Amino acid sequence: MADFDLAIVGGGINGAGIARDAAGRGFRVLLVEQHDLGSGTSSASTKLIHGGLRYLEQGDFRLVREALAEREVLMRIAPHLVRPMRFLLPAEPGLRPAWMLRFGLFLYDRLGGRRVLPGTRTVDLSRDPLGLPLKGRYRYGFEYSDCRTDDARLVVLNALDAAERGAVIRTRTRCVEAHRDDTRDGTRDGTCDGIWRLVLEVRGRRDVATARVLINATGPWAALFNETVLQRPPLDHFRLDKGSHIVVPRLFDHDRGYVFQTVDRRVVFALPFESDFTLIGTTDRRFSGDPTRVAPDADEIAYLCNVVNDHFRARISPADVVWAFAGVRSLYDDGSRKSQDVTRDYVLALDEEDGAPLLTLYGGKITTYRRLAEAALDRLAGVLGSRPAWTKDAPLPGGDIAVGALERSIAETRDAWPFLGEAHVRRLVHAYGTRVIRILGSAEKPDDLGPRFGADLTAAEVGYLMTHEWAQTEDDVLWRRSKLGLRFSREQRARLATFMAGMIGQPSA
């Protein structure tokens, strides 16, 4: 009998989502990630849960409908992490006409079964405060609803739920070999011609795991994994595109985001970020090379600065950028010439010809990861058996909060631990939801939470992240489990790193 029913290589949002769904259906699951969870593309998004308004223009109604429906689901199962946000789309003179914007937003409000979020309204920018940060050429715009999230934490919470349902999650572990072993007795019930035998490497040590099904969820590494580890021909229709973002000091004082049309017919977001900053992105360009080494180019940073300068009264330059990051998207190449026109829909390629099945994932959006996971298990039902889907109504860890009750949860946390500052309470509840008690416990004063490393990060929180959320380095904590890296000095980072190095070796989830 194989050790696992399915082995998933890749700990991004799609791999973690499949692991959670499969473990909850009672399958034996192994997830292997060569670095940290969500350390690739899944932590380099625009941090939005949205339908993709611009995909309507491309006629991709199915993707938009599914994404909008998933927006409602994710708000319900992770209300602490997926929160409503309003966006202003100014009508840009000389670009898409107002009737087109109105019609697109009319469809956007209706395609996904919107129940909670408010609909679109027209805004007079000469009178409304939303117009104050903008240049004077704007007369009106349209305000509509979508959601924001912390992308990397969404990955971790899916992995955490998977582990609590029995999945084995192995980070910092590389799959260096994988081949089919055509022995019928390697399967549970003889319905498959063989098993997958994986050689895993961690800290120079190698071991072997076997599985009935292998899922290539490595994202931008999918083609490399396919050719070097699986020793298979190149993937068909595989394409890599790069998107870059910048973060600058806050450009406006309200909680709405802006969506700008550009002369190259793209859209660029400018979003409130971590209270004191503005997140701007993204670019779109074809990519080749090592996804591990991806970083924003100087011309991409200049492009995003120019978009800001073309639309806001305030001016910025590359010198104002406090953080810049880039990610590589793995896409299904549909033949589109421009990167922004390539479909963001997911494609699942199943190979059963040589025995034990191999499922390769192309594309996908963070918004639709849960539906991708359901679709993946549907494709594998002939091998694994069909078991009921369940993730639509099951809260993610800490998400057992009623929609609309987040402020009450924040108030209850503030009352239970009155020595915490308001910003600290909000950050903790947004990150951990009802599980904040697992960090704060019976603490009655700040000293009970241990040393404070910088900003509001305490030893109690770091210990929780290392013990339960697979954090091993300061970057895991400061840039993926949180965004506190924006507020840490070099000396504070070094102090945190020293503390974490002393804790390595303690048990984790």
C-alpha positions in Angstrom: 0.0 0.0 0.0 1.2 3.5 -0.8 2.1 5.8 2.1 -0.3 8.5 0.7 -3.3 8.7 -1.6 -1.9 11.9 -3.1 1.4 13.7 -3.0 1.4 17.5 -3.8 4.6 19.2 -4.8 4.3 23.0 -4.3 3.2 24.8 -1.2 1.5 27.8 -2.8 -2.2 28.6 -2.6 -3.2 25.9 -5.1 -1.2 23.2 -3.4 -2.3 24.2 0.1 -5.9 24.4 -1.1 -5.9 21.0 -2.6 -4.2 19.6 0.5 -6.9 21.0 2.8 -9.8 19.8 0.6 -8.3 16.3 0.2 -7.5 15.9 3.8 -11.0 16.9 4.8 -12.4 14.2 2.5 -10.4 11.6 4.4 -7.5 11.1 1.9 -4.0 10.6 3.1 -2.1 13.7 1.9 1.5 14.7 1.6 2.4 18.3 0.7 6.1 19.1 -0.1 7.4 22.6 -0.5 11.1 23.4 -1.2 11.1 26.8 0.6 8.5 28.4 2.9 4.7 28.1 2.3 3.6 30.8 -0.1 7.1 32.0 -0.7 6.7 32.3 -4.5 3.9 33.7 -6.5 1.3 33.3 -3.8 2.9 36.0 -1.6 3.5 38.4 -4.6 -0.1 39.2 -5.6 -2.0 42.5 -5.3 -3.6 41.2 -2.1 -7.1 41.2 -3.6 -10.0 38.8 -3.7 -11.8 40.0 -6.7 -13.7 38.9 -9.8 -11.2 40.6 -12.2 -13.2 43.5 -13.7 -10.9 43.7 -16.8 -11.6 40.0 -17.7 -15.1 41.1 -18.7 -13.6 43.1 -21.5 -11.9 39.9 -22.7 -15.2 38.1 -22.7 -14.1 35.7 -19.9 -17.5 35.7 -18.2 -17.1 32.2 -16.7 -13.9 33.1 -14.8 -15.5 36.4 -13.6 -18.6 34.7 -12.4 -16.7 31.9 -10.6 -14.3 34.5 -9.0 -17.2 36.7 -7.8 -19.0 33.7 -6.3 -15.8 32.7 -4.6 -15.4 36.2 -3.2 -18.6 35.6 -1.3 -17.5 32.2 -0.1 -14.1 33.4 1.2 -15.7 36.3 3.0 -17.8 33.8 4.8 -15.1 31.2 5.7 -12.3 33.7 6.5 -14.0 37.0 7.5 -10.9 38.0 9.5 -8.6 37.7 6.5 -10.9 38.5 3.5 -12.5 41.9 4.2 -14.6 44.2 2.0 -13.1 47.1 0.3 -14.4 49.8 -2.0 -12.6 50.9 -5.2 -12.8 54.0 -7.2 -12.5 53.7 -11.0 -12.2 57.2 -12.4 -13.6 57.8 -15.9 -10.4 58.5 -18.0 -10.9 61.1 -20.8 -10.0 59.5 -24.1 -10.0 55.9 -23.0 -12.9 53.5 -22.3 -16.1 55.5 -22.7 -18.4 55.9 -19.6 -21.1 53.7 -21.0 -18.7 50.8 -21.3 -17.6 51.3 -17.6 -21.2 51.5 -16.5 -22.2 48.4 -18.4 -19.2 46.4 -17.1 -19.9 47.3 -13.5 -23.6 46.5 -14.0 -22.5 43.0 -15.0 -19.9 42.8 -12.3 -22.6 43.6 -9.6 -24.8 40.8 -10.9 -22.7 37.9 -12.2 -21.5 36.4 -9.0 -24.7 36.4 -6.8 -23.6 39.4 -4.7 -25.4 39.3 -1.3 -23.3 41.2 1.2 -21.3 43.8 -0.6 -22.8 47.2 -1.6 -23.2 47.8 -5.3 -21.7 50.4 -7.7 -22.4 54.1 -7.3 -21.4 57.1 -9.5 -19.1 59.6 -7.8 -18.9 63.3 -8.5 -15.1 63.8 -8.1 -15.4 67.5 -8.1 -17.3 67.3 -4.8 -16.5 63.9 -3.2 -13.4 63.6 -1.0 -12.3 60.7 -3.1 -11.4 63.2 -5.8 -9.1 65.3 -3.7 -5.9 63.2 -4.2 -6.5 63.0 -8.0 -5.5 65.4 -10.7 -8.1 68.0 -11.8 -9.0 66.4 -15.1 -11.3 63.9 -13.4 -14.9 64.8 -13.2 -16.6 61.6 -12.1 -15.9 58.0 -11.5 -17.5 54.7 -10.3 -17.2 53.2 -6.8 -17.6 49.5 -6.6 -16.9 46.6 -4.2 -14.3 43.8 -3.9 -12.2 42.4 -1.1 -8.7 42.6 0.2 -6.7 39.8 1.9 -3.2 38.8 3.1 -2.3 36.3 0.4 0.5 34.5 2.2 -1.5 34.1 5.3 -4.3 32.6 3.3 -1.9 30.0 2.1 -0.7 29.2 5.6 -4.3 28.9 7.0 -5.1 26.4 4.3 -2.0 24.4 5.1 -2.8 24.6 8.8 -6.3 23.3 8.4 -5.0 20.5 6.1 -2.5 19.5 8.9 -5.2 19.5 11.5 -7.2 17.2 9.3 -4.3 14.8 9.0 -2.2 16.0 6.1 1.6 15.9 6.3 3.1 19.3 5.5 6.8 19.3 4.8 8.4 22.7 4.2 12.1 23.2 3.3 11.9 19.8 1.6 12.8 19.3 -2.1 11.4 16.5 -4.3 14.5 15.6 -6.2 13.3 12.4 -7.9 9.8 11.1 -8.7 9.1 8.1 -10.9 6.3 5.6 -11.4 6.7 2.2 -9.9 4.5 -0.2 -11.8 3.7 -2.6 -9.0 0.0 -3.3 -8.7 0.3 -4.3 -5.0 1.5 -0.8 -4.3 -2.1 0.5 -4.4 -4.9 0.1 -1.8 -7.5 -1.5 -4.0 -5.8 -2.4 -7.3 -7.7 0.3 -9.3 -4.4 1.9 -10.4 -1.5 0.3 -12.3 1.2 1.6 -10.0 2.4 4.2 -7.5 4.6 7.2 -7.4 7.9 6.9 -5.6 9.3 10.3 -4.5 12.8 11.0 -3.2 12.7 13.9 -0.8 15.7 15.9 0.4 15.9 18.0 3.5 19.1 19.4 5.1 21.2 17.0 3.1 19.2 13.9 4.2 17.1 11.9 1.7 14.0 9.7 2.3 11.3 8.1 0.2 7.6 8.5 0.1 5.0 6.8 -2.1 1.7 8.0 -3.3 -1.1 6.8 -5.6 -1.3 10.2 -7.3 1.2 13.0 -7.9 0.1 16.6 -8.3 2.5 19.2 -9.8 1.4 22.4 -8.1 4.8 24.1 -8.4 3.5 27.1 -10.3 6.3 28.9 -12.2 8.5 25.9 -11.5 6.1 23.4 -13.2 8.0 23.1 -16.4 11.3 22.8 -14.7 9.9 20.1 -12.3 8.4 18.3 -15.2 11.6 18.0 -17.1 14.3 17.7 -14.4 12.5 15.7 -11.7 9.9 13.8 -13.6 12.2 13.4 -16.7 9.2 14.1 -19.0 8.9 16.1 -22.3 8.4 19.9 -22.1 5.0 21.0 -21.1 2.6 22.2 -23.8 1.1 25.7 -23.7 3.2 26.7 -20.6 3.9 30.4 -20.2 5.5 32.5 -17.5 4.5 36.1 -16.9 6.0 38.5 -14.4 4.1 41.1 -12.3 5.8 43.7 -10.1 4.5 45.9 -7.3 5.9 48.8 -5.3 5.0 50.1 -1.8 5.4 53.8 -1.0 4.4 56.1 2.0 0.7 56.7 2.1 -0.6 58.8 -0.8 -4.2 59.4 0.5 -5.9 59.3 3.9 -9.0 57.2 3.3 -9.6 53.4 3.1 -10.7 53.1 -0.6 -8.5 51.8 -3.4 -8.0 53.4 -6.8 -8.1 51.5 -10.2 -6.5 53.4 -13.0 -6.8 52.9 -16.7 -3.5 53.4 -18.5 -2.7 54.4 -22.1 -1.5 50.8 -22.8 -5.0 49.6 -21.9 -3.9 48.0 -18.7 -5.2 48.7 -15.2 -3.1 49.6 -12.2 -4.2 49.5 -8.6 -3.2 52.0 -5.8 -4.4 50.5 -2.5 -4.2 51.5 1.2 -1.7 49.1 2.7 -0.7 48.3 6.3 -2.1 51.7 7.5 0.8 53.9 6.6 1.6 52.9 3.0 0.2 52.6 -0.5 0.6 49.4 -2.6 0.8 50.0 -6.4 0.7 47.4 -9.1 0.9 45.4 -11.1 3.0 45.2 -14.3 2.6 42.4 -16.9 5.5 41.1 -19.0 6.7 37.8 -20.3 9.3 36.1 -18.2 12.1 33.6 -18.7 14.7 32.5 -16.3 14.8 31.3 -12.7 11.6 32.2 -10.8 13.5 32.0 -7.5 15.5 35.1 -8.5 12.7 37.3 -9.8 12.7 40.9 -8.8 11.3 44.2 -10.1 13.3 45.8 -12.8 14.2 49.5 -12.7 11.9 50.2 -15.7 9.0 48.5 -14.0 9.4 50.6 -10.9 9.7 53.7 -13.0 6.5 52.6 -14.9 4.5 52.3 -11.7 5.8 55.6 -10.4 4.8 57.3 -13.7 1.3 55.8 -13.4 1.0 57.4 -10.0 2.3 60.7 -11.2 -0.1 60.7 -14.1 -3.2 60.3 -11.9 -2.4 61.7 -8.4 -1.5 65.2 -7.5 1.3 63.9 -5.3 4.4 62.9 -7.1 6.7 60.0 -6.3 10.0 58.7 -7.6 11.9 55.4 -7.2 13.6 56.9 -4.2 10.2 56.9 -2.4 9.8 53.1 -2.8 10.1 51.4 0.6 9.5 47.9 -0.7 9.3 46.4 -4.2 8.4 42.8 -5.0 7.7 40.6 -8.0 6.1 37.3 -8.7 6.0 35.0 -11.7 2.6 33.6 -12.8 2.4 30.3 -14.5 -0.3 30.6 -17.2 -1.9 28.4 -19.9 -0.7 30.0 -23.1 -3.8 30.7 -25.2 -1.8 32.4 -28.0 -2.4 36.0 -26.8 0.3 38.4 -27.8 0.1 40.8 -24.9 0.7 39.4 -21.4 -2.3 41.2 -19.9 -4.6 39.4 -22.4 -3.5 35.8 -21.5 -6.2 34.0 -19.6 -5.9 33.8 -15.8 -8.2 30.8 -15.7 -6.8 27.5 -14.5 -6.3 24.4 -16.6 -5.8 20.9 -15.1 -3.8 18.4 -17.3 -4.3 14.8 -16.2 -1.9 12.1 -17.5 -2.9 8.5 -16.7 -1.3 6.8 -19.7 1.8 5.4 -17.9 0.2 4.1 -14.7 -0.2 6.2 -11.6 -1.9 9.5 -12.4 0.0 12.8 -12.7 -2.0 16.0 -12.5 -0.3 19.2 -13.6 -1.8 22.6 -12.7 -1.7 25.7 -15.0 -2.7 29.2 -14.1 -5.3 30.1 -11.6 -6.0 33.1 -9.4 -5.8 33.3 -5.6 -9.5 34.1 -5.6 -10.5 30.8 -7.2 -8.0 28.5 -5.5 -10.8 26.7 -3.6 -12.7 25.9 -6.7 -9.5 24.7 -8.4 -9.0 22.3 -5.5 -12.6 20.9 -5.9 -12.0 20.6 -9.7 -8.7 18.8 -9.1 -10.3 16.2 -6.8 -13.2 15.8 -9.3 -10.6 15.0 -12.0 -9.1 12.4 -9.7 -12.3 10.8 -8.6 -11.8 7.8 -11.0 -8.6 6.9 -9.1 -9.2 8.1 -5.5 -13.0 7.7 -5.4 -15.7 10.4 -5.1 -16.2 11.9 -1.7 -18.4 15.0 -0.9 -17.0 18.5 -1.3 -17.0 20.4 2.0 -14.8 23.5 2.0 -17.5 25.9 0.9 -19.1 26.2 4.4 -16.2 25.3 6.7 -14.3 28.2 8.3 -10.6 28.5 7.9 -8.6 28.5 11.2 -9.7 31.5 13.2 -12.6 32.3 10.8 -15.5 31.2 13.0 -16.7 34.8 13.0 -20.1 35.8 11.5 -19.9 38.0 8.5 -20.2 41.6 9.7 -19.1 40.7 13.2 -15.4 41.4 12.9 -15.6 44.7 14.7 -17.3 42.9 17.6 -14.5 40.4 17.7 -12.0 43.2 17.8 -13.8 44.9 20.6 -14.0 41.6 22.6 -10.2 41.1 22.1 -9.5 44.6 23.3 -11.7 44.1 26.4 -10.0 40.8 27.2 -6.4 42.1 26.9 -6.8 45.9 27.7 -3.0 46.4 27.9 -2.7 46.0 24.1 -2.9 49.0 21.8 -5.7 49.4 19.3 -3.4 48.9 16.2 -1.9 45.8 17.8 -5.4 44.3 18.5 -6.6 44.9 15.0 -3.5 43.3 13.5 -3.7 40.2 15.6 -7.5 39.7 15.0 -7.1 40.3 11.2 -4.3 37.7 11.1 -5.5 35.1 13.6 -9.2 35.7 14.1 -10.6 33.8 17.1 -7.3 32.0 17.5 -5.7 35.1 18.9 -6.3 33.5 22.3 -3.6 30.9 21.4 -1.1 33.7 21.3 -2.3 35.9 24.1 -3.5 33.2 26.5 -3.7 34.3 30.1 -1.4 37.3 29.6 -2.3 40.2 31.9 0.5 42.7 31.1 2.9 43.3 28.1 5.7 41.5 29.9 3.7 38.3 29.9 4.1 38.1 26.1 7.9 38.0 26.3 10.4 40.2 24.6 9.3 42.7 22.0 11.4 42.6 18.8 10.1 45.7 17.0 6.8 47.2 16.0 4.3 45.1 18.1 5.9 41.7 17.5 6.3 39.7 20.7 8.0 36.4 21.5 4.6 34.9 22.2 3.6 35.5 18.6 6.9 34.3 17.2 6.7 31.2 19.2 3.2 30.4 18.0 4.3 31.0 14.4 7.3 28.7 14.7 5.4 25.9 16.6 2.1 25.9 14.6 2.7 27.7 11.3 6.1 26.4 10.0 7.9 29.7 10.4 11.7 29.2 10.6 13.3 32.5 9.5 12.8 36.1 10.2 11.6 36.6 6.6 8.9 33.9 7.2 7.6 36.0 10.1 8.2 39.6 8.8 7.1 39.2 5.2 4.8 36.2 4.9 3.1 35.6 8.3 2.9 39.4 8.6 4.1 42.5 6.8 6.0 43.9 9.8 9.2 43.9 7.8 8.0 47.4 6.6 8.6 48.6 10.2 11.7 46.7 11.3 15.2 48.0 11.4 18.3 45.9 10.5 19.1 45.7 14.2 15.6 44.5 15.1 15.7 41.9 12.3 19.0 40.6 13.7 17.6 40.3 17.2 14.6 38.4 15.9 16.8 36.1 13.8 18.9 35.3 16.9 15.8 34.5 18.9 14.4 32.2 16.2 17.7 30.4 15.7 17.6 29.5 19.4 14.1 28.0 19.0 14.9 25.8 16.0 14.3 22.2 16.9 11.1 22.7 18.8 8.1 20.7 17.5 6.0 22.4 14.8 2.5 21.6 13.4 
